[in-house]
Amino acid sequence: MSLFEWLGEYFNPGRVGDIDAKGAPLVVQKIKRIWVILMVVLGLSFMVLAFYAIKQTPGSNRWGLIIGLIVYLVIAFFITPEPDTNNLGWFGGLIDHPFRISDDFNRFLLVFYMLLLPGKLIVFSFQAIYQLIKYNR
């Protein structure tokens, strides 16, 4: 972050994305069935990996990891960062825009979204399994 970014943003402001904190409901009807199956398998594999990591830790640190995993999943469920992908820098985000700080904010939102993506897949897999059990009786 430099003085050029602050001044450039003053004269030519860029759009910044948003953070949605609603916890969007699952809508499986709009997604093809094969993608739902792949996302459920990927989410459950992330969950198995998390349980394996918890199992391998010593007994005193397990509860901290379990609580951390629960907090991470709750955050992944309720918070959805939405970066403005049109304002990520030059050449599709490969080079930082030297006169805009708003592209730095959008890059942060994109990285935050990528950090929450495994948790979103885990939560999506639980939601999809719940809907399959509930509505296919």
C-alpha positions as a printed NumPy array, in Angstrom:
array([[  0.   ,   0.   ,   0.   ],
       [  1.567,   3.245,  -1.077],
       [  0.784,   6.91 ,  -1.346],
       [  0.119,   6.425,  -5.072],
       [ -2.672,   3.958,  -4.276],
       [ -4.37 ,   6.362,  -1.874],
       [ -4.144,   9.271,  -4.303],
       [ -5.137,   7.179,  -7.324],
       [ -8.158,   5.842,  -5.478],
       [ -9.203,   9.387,  -4.641],
       [ -9.234,  10.443,  -8.297],
       [-10.416,   7.178,  -9.89 ],
       [-12.198,   4.97 ,  -7.325],
       [-12.697,   1.28 ,  -8.055],
       [-15.488,  -0.988,  -6.911],
       [-14.944,  -3.209,  -3.902],
       [-16.709,  -6.507,  -3.266],
       [-18.887,  -7.318,  -0.291],
       [-19.189,  -9.876,   2.494],
       [-22.526, -11.672,   2.629],
       [-23.325, -12.878,   6.152],
       [-26.698, -14.562,   5.602],
       [-25.739, -18.194,   5.278],
       [-27.316, -18.859,   1.907],
       [-29.68 , -21.841,   1.728],
       [-28.812, -24.861,  -0.345],
       [-30.384, -24.911,  -3.793],
       [-29.568, -28.231,  -5.413],
       [-32.16 , -27.952,  -8.198],
       [-30.039, -25.484, -10.187],
       [-26.917, -27.657, -10.101],
       [-26.38 , -30.791, -12.172],
       [-26.47 , -33.981, -10.139],
       [-22.897, -35.008, -11.008],
       [-21.532, -31.739,  -9.583],
       [-23.52 , -32.238,  -6.379],
       [-22.083, -35.751,  -6.043],
       [-18.529, -34.503,  -6.69 ],
       [-18.901, -31.661,  -4.172],
       [-20.312, -34.041,  -1.546],
       [-17.439, -36.501,  -2.079],
       [-14.884, -33.679,  -1.91 ],
       [-16.488, -32.171,   1.203],
       [-16.626, -35.522,   2.978],
       [-12.994, -36.191,   2.067],
       [-12.039, -32.828,   3.625],
       [-13.993, -33.834,   6.726],
       [-12.211, -37.217,   6.903],
       [ -8.882, -35.395,   6.54 ],
       [ -9.827, -33.053,   9.392],
       [-10.841, -35.976,  11.625],
       [ -7.574, -37.75 ,  10.791],
       [ -5.601, -34.625,  11.764],
       [ -7.566, -34.394,  15.021],
       [ -6.949, -38.087,  15.75 ],
       [ -3.188, -37.7  ,  15.234],
       [ -2.81 , -34.848,  17.755],
       [ -2.059, -35.468,  21.423],
       [ -5.008, -35.679,  23.825],
       [ -4.608, -32.229,  25.392],
       [ -4.821, -30.395,  22.071],
       [ -7.719, -32.376,  20.572],
       [-10.507, -30.333,  22.101],
       [ -8.946, -27.123,  20.851],
       [ -8.852, -28.514,  17.31 ],
       [-12.441, -29.765,  17.544],
       [-13.674, -26.384,  18.75 ],
       [-11.585, -24.65 ,  16.077],
       [-13.094, -26.907,  13.385],
       [-16.619, -26.162,  14.587],
       [-15.949, -22.407,  14.614],
       [-14.403, -22.636,  11.13 ],
       [-17.448, -24.499,   9.779],
       [-19.846, -21.982,  11.337],
       [-17.893, -19.102,   9.803],
       [-17.785, -20.901,   6.446],
       [-21.547, -21.405,   6.584],
       [-22.551, -17.877,   7.502],
       [-19.936, -15.718,   5.759],
       [-19.5  , -15.527,   1.993],
       [-16.914, -13.044,   0.677],
       [-17.866, -11.7  ,  -2.75 ],
       [-14.911,  -9.912,  -4.405],
       [-15.431,  -7.718,  -7.447],
       [-13.437,  -9.748,  -9.943],
       [-13.382,  -6.888, -12.458],
       [-11.149,  -4.901, -10.093],
       [ -8.327,  -7.325,  -9.241],
       [ -5.459,  -5.504, -10.905],
       [ -3.948,  -5.518, -14.362],
       [ -3.912,  -8.501, -16.747],
       [ -6.623, -10.414, -14.909],
       [ -5.089,  -9.936, -11.489],
       [ -1.541, -10.958, -12.348],
       [ -0.113,  -7.497, -11.684],
       [ -1.129,  -5.209,  -8.831],
       [ -2.728,  -1.941,  -9.917],
       [ -0.286,   0.715,  -8.636],
       [ -2.902,   3.467,  -8.365],
       [ -5.796,   1.628,  -6.665],
       [ -6.081,   0.263,  -3.185],
       [ -9.53 ,  -1.176,  -3.898],
       [ -7.97 ,  -4.012,  -5.901],
       [ -5.988,  -4.94 ,  -2.787],
       [ -9.267,  -5.187,  -0.858],
       [-10.721,  -7.382,  -3.607],
       [ -7.627,  -9.588,  -3.535],
       [ -8.083,  -9.979,   0.224],
       [-11.733, -10.977,  -0.28 ],
       [-10.681, -13.515,  -2.921],
       [ -8.057, -15.073,  -0.625],
       [-10.577, -15.095,   2.248],
       [-13.062, -16.897,  -0.017],
       [-10.443, -19.479,  -0.994],
       [ -9.626, -20.073,   2.685],
       [-13.307, -20.678,   3.444],
       [-13.891, -22.924,   0.407],
       [-13.031, -26.287,   2.071],
       [-15.389, -25.444,   4.941],
       [-18.094, -24.456,   2.474],
       [-17.691, -27.816,   0.717],
       [-17.974, -29.66 ,   4.042],
       [-21.1  , -27.72 ,   5.012],
       [-22.565, -28.193,   1.524],
       [-22.035, -31.942,   1.748],
       [-23.825, -32.09 ,   5.103],
       [-26.683, -29.988,   3.71 ],
       [-27.012, -32.156,   0.604],
       [-27.025, -35.376,   2.646],
       [-29.639, -33.87 ,   4.978],
       [-31.851, -32.9  ,   2.042],
       [-31.486, -36.354,   0.484],
       [-32.517, -38.013,   3.741],
       [-35.342, -35.578,   4.461],
       [-37.004, -35.386,   1.049],
       [-36.449, -38.938,  -0.253],
       [-38.55 , -40.902,   2.212]])
